[in-house]
Amino acid sequence: MGDALLIGGPRNETLFDAQDVALVELEINGLMHRYVRTTRHRDWDGRTLRVYNYDGVFDPDGVRSAAKNR
C-alpha cells in the first residue's frame, strides 16, 4: 500500500514503498524524474507517511529536455 508519498512533479500525491531510500528516480516517457527524501511526514488516510519532494527531470541520454532544436 505504500509507506511514503511523492510530492510535486508528474506523480504528485502518489503512494509508494520507499524502504527509506534517499533518492527515487522514475522513468516516465524516456525522461528520469527525481524525488528526494525529506525529514517531513504527512498524515494520509489515517497513516503518517514520509515525504519525498520532486527534484527535477533529466534526460538519461544526456540531452537536455528543455533544449530546443533550431
C-alpha positions in Angstrom: 0.0 0.0 0.0 3.0 2.3 0.4 5.0 3.8 3.2 5.9 7.2 1.5 4.3 9.9 -0.6 5.7 11.6 -3.7 5.0 15.4 -3.7 5.2 17.5 -6.8 6.1 16.6 -10.4 4.2 14.1 -12.6 3.5 11.7 -9.8 2.2 14.2 -7.2 0.5 12.5 -4.2 1.4 9.0 -5.3 1.9 6.4 -2.6 4.9 4.0 -2.9 7.1 1.6 -0.9 10.2 3.7 -0.2 12.0 1.3 2.1 13.6 4.6 3.4 15.9 5.1 0.3 17.3 8.6 0.0 16.6 9.1 -3.7 13.9 7.8 -6.1 14.2 8.0 -9.8 11.3 7.2 -12.1 11.5 6.8 -15.9 8.5 8.4 -17.5 8.3 8.8 -21.2 12.0 8.5 -21.7 12.9 11.1 -19.0 14.1 10.4 -15.5 12.2 12.2 -12.7 13.9 12.5 -9.4 12.3 12.6 -5.9 14.4 13.2 -2.7 13.6 12.0 0.8 12.8 14.7 3.3 12.6 14.8 7.1 8.9 15.7 6.8 5.9 13.5 7.2 2.3 13.9 6.1 -0.9 12.3 7.5 -2.6 10.4 4.8 -5.7 8.3 5.2 -5.0 7.7 8.9 -1.3 6.9 8.5 1.8 9.0 8.8 4.0 8.8 5.6 7.5 10.1 4.8 7.5 12.8 2.2 9.7 12.7 -1.0 9.9 16.1 -2.8 10.2 16.4 -6.6 13.7 17.5 -7.5 13.5 17.7 -11.3 13.9 15.9 -14.5 16.8 14.9 -16.7 17.4 13.0 -20.0 19.3 9.8 -19.2 20.9 10.1 -22.7 22.5 13.5 -21.8 20.2 15.6 -24.0 18.5 18.4 -22.0 14.8 18.0 -22.2 14.3 21.8 -22.3 16.7 22.3 -25.2 15.1 23.4 -28.5 16.3 22.4 -31.9 17.0 25.3 -34.2 
